[in-house]
Amino acid sequence: MNKKLLGVLFSVIAIVGVLSGCGKTDVASADKNEVTIGYFPNLTHIATIVGLENNYFAEEFGEDIKVSTKTVSNGGLFMEAMASNSIDIGTVGPGPVINYYVKDPKYHIVSGAVNGGAVLVANGKSGVNELADLDGKRIAIPVIGSTQDVMLRKALKDVGLKAKANGGTVEFFASAPADTATLFIQDSVDGAATQEPWGYILQNQANGKLILDWEDFAWGKESTNTVVATSDAFLKNEKLSTAYLTAHAKAVQFIRDEPEKAQQLVVKHIKDLTGKEIARDELEAAFTRIEVTTDVNEDVLQEMADISQEADYIKTNEIDGLIDLEAIKKITAN
Protein backbone atom coordinates (compact mmCIF):
# COMPACT_ATOMS: atom_id res chain seq x y z
CA MET A 1 0.00 0.00 0.00
CA ASN A 2 1.53 3.37 -1.01
CA LYS A 3 1.87 6.27 1.42
CA LYS A 4 -0.84 8.36 -0.27
CA LEU A 5 -3.44 5.58 -0.01
CA LEU A 6 -2.40 4.84 3.59
CA GLY A 7 -2.86 8.50 4.49
CA VAL A 8 -6.38 8.52 3.01
CA LEU A 9 -7.24 5.35 4.95
CA PHE A 10 -6.10 6.86 8.27
CA SER A 11 -8.13 9.99 7.54
CA VAL A 12 -11.27 7.92 6.96
CA ILE A 13 -10.70 5.97 10.19
CA ALA A 14 -10.26 9.21 12.11
CA ILE A 15 -13.49 10.67 10.69
CA VAL A 16 -15.43 7.49 11.52
CA GLY A 17 -14.03 7.59 15.05
CA VAL A 18 -15.18 11.17 15.53
CA LEU A 19 -18.64 10.43 14.18
CA SER A 20 -18.92 7.35 16.39
CA GLY A 21 -17.98 9.42 19.43
CA CYS A 22 -20.64 11.99 18.57
CA GLY A 23 -23.26 9.27 18.56
CA LYS A 24 -22.55 8.11 22.14
CA THR A 25 -24.73 9.27 25.00
CA ASP A 26 -22.80 10.91 27.83
CA VAL A 27 -24.56 10.40 31.15
CA ALA A 28 -23.41 13.86 32.23
CA SER A 29 -24.43 15.67 29.03
CA ALA A 30 -26.50 18.81 29.38
CA ASP A 31 -29.28 17.40 27.21
CA LYS A 32 -29.76 14.24 29.29
CA ASN A 33 -33.52 13.77 29.61
CA GLU A 34 -33.80 10.61 31.73
CA VAL A 35 -32.39 9.61 35.11
CA THR A 36 -32.48 6.02 36.33
CA ILE A 37 -32.59 5.57 40.09
CA GLY A 38 -31.48 2.25 41.56
CA TYR A 39 -32.47 0.74 44.92
CA PHE A 40 -33.49 -2.44 46.73
CA PRO A 41 -37.15 -3.07 47.64
CA ASN A 42 -36.57 -3.28 51.38
CA LEU A 43 -36.71 -1.12 54.50
CA THR A 44 -33.09 0.02 54.47
CA HIS A 45 -33.83 1.82 51.19
CA ILE A 46 -36.71 3.74 52.74
CA ALA A 47 -35.33 7.15 51.71
CA THR A 48 -35.49 6.22 48.03
CA ILE A 49 -38.92 4.65 48.41
CA VAL A 50 -40.33 7.72 50.18
CA GLY A 51 -38.70 10.02 47.62
CA LEU A 52 -40.41 8.12 44.82
CA GLU A 53 -43.80 7.81 46.54
CA ASN A 54 -43.90 11.50 47.47
CA ASN A 55 -42.73 12.52 43.98
CA TYR A 56 -39.75 14.40 45.43
CA PHE A 57 -37.43 13.22 42.66
CA ALA A 58 -39.87 14.14 39.90
CA GLU A 59 -40.44 17.56 41.45
CA GLU A 60 -36.73 18.34 41.79
CA PHE A 61 -35.73 17.06 38.35
CA GLY A 62 -38.58 18.93 36.67
CA GLU A 63 -40.90 18.10 33.79
CA ASP A 64 -38.10 17.82 31.22
CA ILE A 65 -36.46 14.86 32.99
CA LYS A 66 -38.03 11.42 33.00
CA VAL A 67 -37.45 9.47 36.22
CA SER A 68 -36.98 5.72 35.74
CA THR A 69 -36.21 3.12 38.39
CA LYS A 70 -34.34 -0.15 38.55
CA THR A 71 -34.58 -2.50 41.53
CA VAL A 72 -31.93 -5.10 42.30
CA SER A 73 -31.49 -7.74 44.99
CA ASN A 74 -27.89 -7.09 46.02
CA GLY A 75 -25.13 -4.52 45.86
CA GLY A 76 -23.06 -6.40 43.31
CA LEU A 77 -25.90 -6.22 40.81
CA PHE A 78 -26.42 -2.55 41.62
CA MET A 79 -22.80 -1.70 40.88
CA GLU A 80 -22.78 -3.82 37.71
CA ALA A 81 -25.82 -1.85 36.52
CA MET A 82 -24.11 1.44 37.35
CA ALA A 83 -20.97 0.34 35.51
CA SER A 84 -23.06 -0.36 32.41
CA ASN A 85 -24.95 2.97 32.75
CA SER A 86 -28.21 1.17 33.57
CA ILE A 87 -28.31 3.06 36.88
CA ASP A 88 -27.29 6.70 37.25
CA ILE A 89 -27.62 7.13 41.00
CA GLY A 90 -29.34 5.44 43.93
CA THR A 91 -29.02 3.68 47.27
CA VAL A 92 -26.79 0.70 47.96
CA GLY A 93 -24.63 -0.71 50.74
CA PRO A 94 -21.16 0.85 51.06
CA GLY A 95 -19.35 -2.51 50.76
CA PRO A 96 -20.00 -3.01 47.04
CA VAL A 97 -19.19 0.65 46.30
CA ILE A 98 -15.83 0.27 48.02
CA ASN A 99 -15.14 -2.93 46.06
CA TYR A 100 -15.76 -1.16 42.75
CA TYR A 101 -14.03 2.09 43.69
CA VAL A 102 -10.64 0.50 44.37
CA LYS A 103 -10.75 -1.06 40.90
CA ASP A 104 -12.05 2.05 39.15
CA PRO A 105 -12.16 5.31 41.16
CA LYS A 106 -15.00 6.86 39.20
CA TYR A 107 -17.65 5.87 41.75
CA HIS A 108 -18.54 7.98 44.76
CA ILE A 109 -20.59 7.95 47.94
CA VAL A 110 -22.37 11.30 48.02
CA SER A 111 -24.69 10.94 51.03
CA GLY A 112 -25.68 8.67 53.83
CA ALA A 113 -29.14 7.09 53.83
CA VAL A 114 -29.55 4.57 56.67
CA ASN A 115 -27.42 3.57 59.64
CA GLY A 116 -28.10 0.31 61.44
CA GLY A 117 -30.86 -1.83 60.01
CA ALA A 118 -28.75 -5.00 60.22
CA VAL A 119 -28.81 -7.70 62.88
CA LEU A 120 -27.28 -11.09 63.65
CA VAL A 121 -29.90 -13.79 64.26
CA ALA A 122 -29.21 -17.42 65.25
CA ASN A 123 -31.28 -20.42 64.26
CA GLY A 124 -33.14 -21.54 67.39
CA LYS A 125 -31.87 -25.09 66.92
CA SER A 126 -28.24 -24.11 66.42
CA GLY A 127 -27.20 -23.89 70.05
CA VAL A 128 -25.82 -20.41 69.41
CA ASN A 129 -26.44 -18.11 72.38
CA GLU A 130 -23.66 -15.58 71.92
CA LEU A 131 -21.24 -14.41 69.27
CA ALA A 132 -18.43 -16.76 70.37
CA ASP A 133 -20.73 -19.74 69.72
CA LEU A 134 -20.44 -19.14 65.97
CA ASP A 135 -17.21 -21.17 66.01
CA GLY A 136 -17.74 -23.93 63.41
CA LYS A 137 -21.15 -22.65 62.36
CA ARG A 138 -22.66 -21.74 58.98
CA ILE A 139 -24.02 -18.21 58.68
CA ALA A 140 -26.10 -16.75 55.84
CA ILE A 141 -25.13 -13.39 54.34
CA PRO A 142 -26.87 -11.59 51.42
CA VAL A 143 -23.90 -11.94 49.06
CA ILE A 144 -20.14 -12.34 49.31
CA GLY A 145 -18.53 -8.93 49.79
CA SER A 146 -21.79 -7.33 50.92
CA THR A 147 -22.03 -4.82 53.76
CA GLN A 148 -23.44 -7.51 56.06
CA ASP A 149 -20.53 -9.78 55.11
CA VAL A 150 -18.08 -7.06 56.24
CA MET A 151 -20.11 -6.35 59.40
CA LEU A 152 -20.06 -10.03 60.33
CA ARG A 153 -16.29 -10.15 59.84
CA LYS A 154 -15.96 -7.13 62.13
CA ALA A 155 -18.09 -8.83 64.81
CA LEU A 156 -16.17 -12.11 64.54
CA LYS A 157 -12.85 -10.29 64.79
CA ASP A 158 -13.95 -8.82 68.11
CA VAL A 159 -14.19 -12.36 69.62
CA GLY A 160 -11.16 -13.86 67.90
CA LEU A 161 -13.00 -15.70 65.13
CA LYS A 162 -12.78 -15.38 61.36
CA ALA A 163 -14.28 -16.71 58.15
CA LYS A 164 -13.50 -20.23 56.98
CA ALA A 165 -12.44 -18.87 53.59
CA ASN A 166 -9.63 -17.00 55.34
CA GLY A 167 -8.41 -19.81 57.55
CA GLY A 168 -11.07 -19.52 60.25
CA THR A 169 -13.96 -21.72 61.33
CA VAL A 170 -17.11 -19.76 60.44
CA GLU A 171 -18.62 -20.61 57.06
CA PHE A 172 -20.26 -17.77 55.14
CA PHE A 173 -23.23 -18.88 53.00
CA ALA A 174 -24.53 -16.43 50.41
CA SER A 175 -28.32 -16.37 50.11
CA ALA A 176 -30.98 -13.79 49.29
CA PRO A 177 -32.41 -12.36 52.55
CA ALA A 178 -35.92 -13.39 51.50
CA ASP A 179 -34.78 -17.04 51.44
CA THR A 180 -33.20 -17.13 54.89
CA ALA A 181 -36.43 -18.03 56.72
CA THR A 182 -36.67 -21.20 54.62
CA LEU A 183 -33.02 -21.98 55.36
CA PHE A 184 -33.75 -21.62 59.08
CA ILE A 185 -36.76 -23.93 58.91
CA GLN A 186 -34.74 -26.51 56.95
CA ASP A 187 -31.82 -26.17 59.41
CA SER A 188 -29.56 -25.40 56.45
CA VAL A 189 -27.83 -22.53 58.27
CA ASP A 190 -27.08 -21.75 61.91
CA GLY A 191 -27.73 -18.05 61.65
CA ALA A 192 -27.89 -15.00 59.43
CA ALA A 193 -26.36 -11.55 59.23
CA THR A 194 -29.17 -9.72 57.50
CA GLN A 195 -30.99 -6.43 57.08
CA GLU A 196 -34.50 -5.49 58.11
CA PRO A 197 -37.27 -6.48 57.97
CA TRP A 198 -35.75 -9.95 57.44
CA GLY A 199 -34.18 -10.03 60.91
CA TYR A 200 -37.54 -9.52 62.57
CA ILE A 201 -39.12 -12.12 60.29
CA LEU A 202 -36.47 -14.69 61.24
CA GLN A 203 -37.17 -14.06 64.90
CA ASN A 204 -40.94 -14.30 64.65
CA GLN A 205 -41.55 -16.74 61.81
CA ALA A 206 -38.51 -19.03 61.79
CA ASN A 207 -37.68 -19.60 65.47
CA GLY A 208 -34.72 -17.21 65.29
CA LYS A 209 -32.88 -15.83 68.29
CA LEU A 210 -31.47 -12.31 68.25
CA ILE A 211 -27.75 -12.45 69.04
CA LEU A 212 -26.71 -8.91 68.10
CA ASP A 213 -29.27 -6.13 67.77
CA TRP A 214 -28.56 -3.23 65.42
CA GLU A 215 -27.08 -1.17 68.26
CA ASP A 216 -24.51 -3.90 68.99
CA PHE A 217 -23.78 -5.41 65.58
CA ALA A 218 -20.38 -4.31 64.18
CA TRP A 219 -20.22 -0.51 64.60
CA GLY A 220 -23.66 -0.25 66.20
CA LYS A 221 -25.53 2.97 65.46
CA GLU A 222 -22.57 4.13 63.38
CA SER A 223 -22.83 1.08 61.10
CA THR A 224 -23.37 2.57 57.66
CA ASN A 225 -25.91 0.28 56.04
CA THR A 226 -27.09 2.25 53.02
CA VAL A 227 -25.58 5.19 51.12
CA VAL A 228 -26.26 7.20 47.97
CA ALA A 229 -23.78 6.24 45.25
CA THR A 230 -23.16 7.59 41.78
CA SER A 231 -20.43 7.95 39.17
CA ASP A 232 -18.09 10.78 38.16
CA ALA A 233 -20.10 11.42 35.02
CA PHE A 234 -23.43 11.92 36.79
CA LEU A 235 -21.84 13.91 39.61
CA LYS A 236 -20.37 16.34 37.10
CA ASN A 237 -23.88 17.18 35.95
CA GLU A 238 -24.38 19.52 38.90
CA LYS A 239 -27.99 20.33 38.05
CA LEU A 240 -29.11 16.69 38.07
CA SER A 241 -26.96 15.53 40.98
CA THR A 242 -28.11 18.47 43.11
CA ALA A 243 -31.74 17.75 42.22
CA TYR A 244 -31.40 14.13 43.32
CA LEU A 245 -29.67 14.98 46.59
CA THR A 246 -32.22 17.70 47.36
CA ALA A 247 -35.03 15.17 46.93
CA HIS A 248 -33.11 12.64 49.01
CA ALA A 249 -32.67 15.13 51.85
CA LYS A 250 -36.40 15.95 51.73
CA ALA A 251 -37.22 12.23 51.99
CA VAL A 252 -34.91 11.78 54.99
CA GLN A 253 -36.56 14.73 56.74
CA PHE A 254 -40.05 13.43 55.97
CA ILE A 255 -39.20 10.04 57.50
CA ARG A 256 -37.95 11.76 60.65
CA ASP A 257 -40.99 14.02 60.90
CA GLU A 258 -43.67 11.52 59.82
CA PRO A 259 -42.45 7.99 60.69
CA GLU A 260 -45.92 6.40 60.57
CA LYS A 261 -46.73 7.89 57.18
CA ALA A 262 -43.31 6.84 55.92
CA GLN A 263 -43.99 3.26 57.00
CA GLN A 264 -47.33 3.30 55.19
CA LEU A 265 -45.57 4.44 52.02
CA VAL A 266 -43.08 1.55 52.30
CA VAL A 267 -45.90 -0.99 52.72
CA LYS A 268 -47.71 0.43 49.67
CA HIS A 269 -44.58 0.65 47.53
CA ILE A 270 -43.35 -2.87 48.19
CA LYS A 271 -46.84 -4.32 47.69
CA ASP A 272 -47.19 -2.47 44.37
CA LEU A 273 -43.74 -3.65 43.33
CA THR A 274 -43.75 -7.26 44.49
CA GLY A 275 -47.38 -8.10 45.24
CA LYS A 276 -46.36 -8.90 48.83
CA GLU A 277 -47.48 -6.90 51.82
CA ILE A 278 -45.22 -6.40 54.83
CA ALA A 279 -47.15 -6.87 58.06
CA ARG A 280 -47.41 -3.66 60.06
CA ASP A 281 -45.99 -5.24 63.21
CA GLU A 282 -42.96 -6.45 61.25
CA LEU A 283 -42.40 -3.02 59.77
CA GLU A 284 -42.91 -1.12 63.02
CA ALA A 285 -40.47 -3.36 64.90
CA ALA A 286 -37.91 -3.24 62.11
CA PHE A 287 -38.28 0.54 61.88
CA THR A 288 -36.98 0.88 65.44
CA ARG A 289 -33.70 -0.68 64.24
CA ILE A 290 -32.76 1.93 61.66
CA GLU A 291 -31.67 5.54 61.68
CA VAL A 292 -32.19 7.60 58.54
CA THR A 293 -29.43 10.10 57.90
CA THR A 294 -27.52 12.02 55.27
CA ASP A 295 -24.31 11.70 57.30
CA VAL A 296 -21.51 9.24 56.56
CA ASN A 297 -18.96 8.10 59.14
CA GLU A 298 -15.76 8.11 57.11
CA ASP A 299 -13.81 6.23 59.80
CA VAL A 300 -16.30 3.34 59.61
CA LEU A 301 -16.01 3.17 55.83
CA GLN A 302 -12.22 3.12 56.08
CA GLU A 303 -12.42 0.20 58.50
CA MET A 304 -14.80 -1.55 56.10
CA ALA A 305 -12.16 -1.16 53.41
CA ASP A 306 -9.50 -2.52 55.78
CA ILE A 307 -11.62 -5.60 56.52
CA SER A 308 -12.41 -6.13 52.84
CA GLN A 309 -8.70 -6.06 52.05
CA GLU A 310 -8.01 -8.59 54.82
CA ALA A 311 -10.71 -10.82 53.29
CA ASP A 312 -8.96 -10.57 49.89
CA TYR A 313 -12.01 -8.91 48.34
CA ILE A 314 -9.95 -5.91 47.29
CA LYS A 315 -6.24 -5.38 46.57
CA THR A 316 -5.94 -2.09 48.43
CA ASN A 317 -7.70 -0.24 51.23
CA GLU A 318 -6.92 3.18 49.76
CA ILE A 319 -10.30 4.91 49.41
CA ASP A 320 -9.31 8.58 49.40
CA GLY A 321 -11.72 10.30 47.01
CA LEU A 322 -14.51 7.74 47.43
CA ILE A 323 -16.60 9.98 49.68
CA ASP A 324 -17.81 13.33 48.33
CA LEU A 325 -20.28 14.98 50.69
CA GLU A 326 -19.81 18.58 49.53
CA ALA A 327 -23.18 18.87 47.77
CA ILE A 328 -25.31 17.16 50.45
CA LYS A 329 -23.74 19.29 53.17
CA LYS A 330 -24.64 22.46 51.29
CA ILE A 331 -28.21 21.24 50.82
CA THR A 332 -28.77 20.20 54.43
CA ALA A 333 -27.15 23.38 55.76
CA ASN A 334 -29.90 25.52 54.19
C-alpha positions, -999 to 999 in steps of 0.1 A, spaced: 0 0 0 15 34 -10 19 63 14 -8 84 -3 -34 56 0 -24 48 36 -29 85 45 -64 85 30 -72 53 49 -61 69 83 -81 100 75 -113 79 70 -107 60 102 -103 92 121 -135 107 107 -154 75 115 -140 76 150 -152 112 155 -186 104 142 -189 74 164 -180 94 194 -206 120 186 -233 93 186 -226 81 221 -247 93 250 -228 109 278 -246 104 311 -234 139 322 -244 157 290 -265 188 294 -293 174 272 -298 142 293 -335 138 296 -338 106 317 -324 96 351 -325 60 363 -326 56 401 -315 22 416 -325 7 449 -335 -24 467 -371 -31 476 -366 -33 514 -367 -11 545 -331 0 545 -338 18 512 -367 37 527 -353 71 517 -355 62 480 -389 47 484 -403 77 502 -387 100 476 -404 81 448 -438 78 465 -439 115 475 -427 125 440 -397 144 454 -374 132 427 -399 141 399 -404 176 414 -367 183 418 -357 171 383 -386 189 367 -409 181 338 -381 178 312 -365 149 330 -380 114 330 -375 95 362 -370 57 357 -362 31 384 -343 -2 386 -346 -25 415 -319 -51 423 -315 -77 450 -279 -71 460 -251 -45 459 -231 -64 433 -259 -62 408 -264 -25 416 -228 -17 409 -228 -38 377 -258 -18 365 -241 14 373 -210 3 355 -231 -4 324 -249 30 327 -282 12 336 -283 31 369 -273 67 373 -276 71 410 -293 54 439 -290 37 473 -268 7 480 -246 -7 507 -212 8 511 -193 -25 508 -200 -30 470 -192 6 463 -158 3 480 -151 -29 461 -158 -12 427 -140 21 437 -106 5 444 -108 -11 409 -120 20 392 -122 53 412 -150 69 392 -176 59 417 -185 80 448 -206 79 479 -224 113 480 -247 109 510 -257 87 538 -291 71 538 -296 46 567 -274 36 596 -281 3 614 -309 -18 600 -287 -50 602 -288 -77 629 -273 -111 637 -299 -138 643 -292 -174 652 -313 -204 643 -331 -215 674 -319 -251 669 -282 -241 664 -272 -239 701 -258 -204 694 -264 -181 724 -237 -156 719 -212 -144 693 -184 -168 704 -207 -197 697 -204 -191 660 -172 -212 660 -177 -239 634 -212 -226 624 -227 -217 590 -240 -182 587 -261 -168 558 -251 -134 543 -269 -116 514 -239 -119 491 -201 -123 493 -185 -89 498 -218 -73 509 -220 -48 538 -234 -75 561 -205 -98 551 -181 -71 562 -201 -64 594 -201 -100 603 -163 -101 598 -160 -71 621 -181 -88 648 -162 -121 645 -129 -103 648 -140 -88 681 -142 -124 696 -112 -139 679 -130 -157 651 -128 -154 614 -143 -167 581 -135 -202 570 -124 -189 536 -96 -170 553 -84 -198 575 -111 -195 603 -140 -217 613 -171 -198 604 -186 -206 571 -203 -178 551 -232 -189 530 -245 -164 504 -283 -164 501 -310 -138 493 -324 -124 526 -359 -134 515 -348 -170 514 -332 -171 549 -364 -180 567 -367 -212 546 -330 -220 554 -337 -216 591 -368 -239 589 -347 -265 570 -318 -262 594 -296 -254 564 -278 -225 583 -271 -218 619 -277 -181 617 -279 -150 594 -264 -116 592 -292 -97 575 -310 -64 571 -345 -55 581 -373 -65 580 -358 -100 574 -342 -100 609 -375 -95 626 -391 -121 603 -365 -147 612 -372 -141 649 -409 -143 646 -416 -167 618 -385 -190 618 -377 -196 655 -347 -172 653 -329 -158 683 -315 -123 683 -277 -124 690 -267 -89 681 -293 -61 678 -286 -32 654 -271 -12 683 -245 -39 690 -238 -54 656 -204 -43 642 -202 -5 646 -237 -2 662 -255 30 655 -226 41 634 -228 11 611 -234 26 577 -259 3 560 -271 23 530 -256 52 511 -263 72 480 -238 62 453 -232 76 418 -204 80 392 -181 108 382 -201 114 350 -234 119 368 -218 139 396 -204 163 371 -239 172 360 -244 195 389 -280 203 380 -291 167 381 -270 155 410 -281 185 431 -317 178 422 -314 141 433 -297 150 466 -322 177 474 -350 152 469 -331 126 490 -327 151 518 -364 159 517 -372 122 520 -349 118 550 -366 147 567 -401 134 560 -392 100 575 -379 118 606 -410 140 609 -437 115 598 -424 80 607 -459 64 606 -467 79 572 -433 68 559 -440 33 570 -473 33 552 -456 44 520 -431 16 523 -459 -10 527 -477 4 497 -446 7 475 -434 -29 482 -468 -43 477 -472 -25 444 -437 -37 433 -437 -73 445 -474 -81 452 -464 -89 488 -475 -69 518 -452 -64 548 -472 -69 581 -474 -37 601 -460 -52 632 -430 -64 613 -424 -30 598 -429 -11 630 -405 -34 649 -379 -32 621 -383 5 619 -370 9 654 -337 -7 642 -328 19 617 -317 55 617 -322 76 585 -294 101 579 -275 120 553 -243 117 573 -215 92 566 -190 81 591 -158 81 571 -138 62 598 -163 33 596 -160 32 558 -122 31 561 -124 2 585 -148 -16 561 -122 -12 534 -95 -25 558 -116 -56 565 -124 -61 528 -87 -61 521 -80 -86 548 -107 -108 533 -90 -106 499 -120 -89 483 -99 -59 473 -62 -54 466 -59 -21 484 -77 -2 512 -69 32 498 -103 49 494 -93 86 494 -117 103 470 -145 77 474 -166 100 497 -178 133 483 -203 150 507 -198 186 495 -232 189 478 -253 172 504 -237 193 532 -246 225 513 -282 212 508 -288 202 544 -271 234 558 -299 255 542 
